Amino acid sequence: MEPLLLLHGALGAKNQFEPLLPLLPADWPVYSFNLAGHGGAALPAGPFSIQGYVAQLLEWLAERKLPSVQVFGYSMGGYIALEAARQQPGKFSKVFTLATKFDWTPATAQAEAARLQPQVIAQKVPAFAQMLQERHAPQDWTEVVRRTADLMRQLGEQPVLGAQELKQIAVPVRIAVGDKDQMVSVEESLAAYRHLPHGQFQVLPSIKHPLEQVEWPLLAQALLHFFSYA
């Protein structure tokens, strides 16, 4: 069985996948790592960017000399995995994304970035601020939030995965989205799927955007089906 790589999303960390691991077969090689600036990993010298994270992913694969991997990418992790697979398809056998946003315009980016104001988060949702502080320590969680907002604005101005780029992805991909997701619509996910040469589409019932609210057994079943674990 080819290794499975789990890629977290923006403001996330690899330890978010811990509830999933016991639901996967014990003999399935599963990897994960923290994207730069996340989960305590050092902040990159420059701004957060999709291409920077793609480069980190490809470097991670090269260092471990893995011939190819299967990837489950949550939210931004899925976006990164798809762009990496477009650039170097030989490194990836399949990609499964969940809650990955594709509809990036200046308006949608500004709407998402407006939610990422550290001072407002600390005042209105202190429990979330505390969680971010603990998740990203010793890095400054407010800097992680600011750079993430800038990344979203950058995507709004220059989306990495438009229709033409999606058509260039040669590996099998399943685009999954929760029907209660308030950040990623079923419609934009379906539109992205329709551009993929080897795409599948799945709607998960009663699932919202936050990874912590995912029904892990349902997700594990979907992953095992797509990756055809035997």
N, C-alpha and C positions, 0 to 999 in steps of 0.2 A: 504493500500500500504506500503510495506516495505521501510524503510528509504534508501536513496541514499547517499553514501559517495563519495565525489570527492577528489581524491588524485593527487596532482601536481607532476611535474617531477623535475629532477635535476636542480638546479639554479632557481627553480620556487617558487611560493607562492600561497596560497589559493585564494588571491584576483584576480588571473588570470581568475578565473571561473565566475567573476561577469557578463560578457556579456551573459553567458549561463543561469543564474538564471531566468530572465524574460521569457525565452522561455519554461520553465518547468511549469507544473501545480502548481497553488498556494497552493494546499492542499497536495502536495508531500513533506514529510519531507526530507530536504536536509542538509547534514552536510559537513564540510571540516575543516581541520586543517593544520597548518604549520609543516612540518617535522623539526626535530632538526637542527638548524643552518640556516634555511630558513625563509624568511619573517619576520625577527626580532626575531625569536625564539632562545633561548640560544643554543650555540654550545655544542655538546656532549663532554664528558670528553675525549673520545678516537676518533679514526678516523671515518669518515663516512663509513657505511657498510650497505649492504642490510639486513643482519640479525639484525643489530641494529634498522633499521627502521621498520622491521617486528615486533620486540618486542615493539616498540613504538605504532604501529598500534593496536596490540592486547591489549596492556595496555589501550589505548584510548577507545577501545570497552568495556573492562571490567569496566572501571571507569563509563561509562554511562549506564551500565547494559542493553545494546541493545542485544536482543536475536540473531539477525542476521541482516546483511545489504547487500544491493546490492552496488557494487563498480564500479565507472568509474575511471580508473587510466590512466593518461596521461604519456607516456614515462616511466621514472623510477617508477612513481607511479603505473603503471600497473604491472611492474616487482615485486614490493613489494607486491601488492595485490595478485598476483598469488602465490607467495611463502607463504604468510600468509594463503591463502585458502588451499594450500597443507598441511600445518601444522595443521590447525584447520578448517576443512571444515564445521563444524557445525555453525561457526560464519558468513558464507558467503552463500548467496543464488545464486548470479550470479556475474560474473566479466566481465566488458567490458574494453578492453585496446585499446588505440590509440597510434601509434608511439612508441611502446615499442620495444627496440632492444633486440634481442635474440642471435645474432651471435657475441659472445664475445670470441675472441682469443687474444693472446698477440699482434698480428699485428693490429687487428681492435681496440683494446683498446688503443694502442700507438697512432694510427692515431687520435682517438677522443681526447685523453688526450693532444696531441700536440696543439690542438686548444685552450686549456684552460691555457694560460699563461697570468697572470694578467697584466704584463708590456706591452705585445704585444697588449692585448685588449685595454688597456688605451691609447696606442699610435695610433693604427690603427682604432679602433671603439670607440671613446670616448663617443658617445651617448649611446652605449650599457653598457659601464663602469658606466656611470652616472645612468642609469636605475638600474643596479645591486646594486649600492651603495644605492639608494633610497629604493629598494625592501627589502634589507636585513638589513638595519639600525635597531638597533645600532650595529649590528655585522659588522665585517670587511669583505667587499665583496671579497677582494683578498684571504682571508683565506677560504671562502666558495668555491671559484673557485679552489684553490689548493687541498682542501680535496676532491672535486668532481673528479678532475683528478686522485687522488690517488685511489678513489673508482673504477674508470674505469679500472685502471691498475690491481687492485685486481680482478675485474671480468674477466679480460683477462686471468689471471693466474688460477683462480678458479671460473668458471661460477656457479651460484647458480641453474639456471634452464636449465639443459640439457634434453636430450630426456627422460631419465628414470624419472626425477622429473616431467616433464610435463605429463607423463602418469599416475602419481599418483594424479593429480588434479581431484577431483570427482564432482565439481560443474560445471554448464554450463558456458562456457566462449565464448565471441566473441573477436577475434583478428581483429582489424581494422588498416589499414595503408593508408596513402595518396599516390597516385600514383606519386606525385612529391617530395616525401620525400627523401632528399639526405643523411640522416643518417641511416634510417631504410629501407631496401629493401622489396619489395613485396615478393621476393623469400624467405628471411629468415622468414618473417611473416607467409607465407604459410607453410613452413616447420615446424614451431612451432605448428601451428594449427593442422597439421596432426597427431601430437602426443597426442592431447587432447582427452580424452574419450568422452567428451560432448562439442565439439568445434563447433564454427561457424567462418566464415571468411568473411571479407568485405573490399573492396577497395573503398576509398572515392576519387572521381575525383577532380583533380586540387588542391590537398591539399599538402602543404609542411610540414616540420617538426615543425616549431615554432607554438606554441599554439595560439599566437596572430594573425596568418594568417589563422586560421581555419574558415570555413564558419559555423558560429554558428547555423543557422537554420538547416543546413544539419546534423550537429552533434546531435542537439536536436532531430531531427526526428529519427535518428538511435538509440539513447538511448531509446526513447519512444517505438520504435518497439521491441528492444531487451528485455527491462524490462517489456514489455506488460502492460504498464499503462492503466488502465481502470477506 
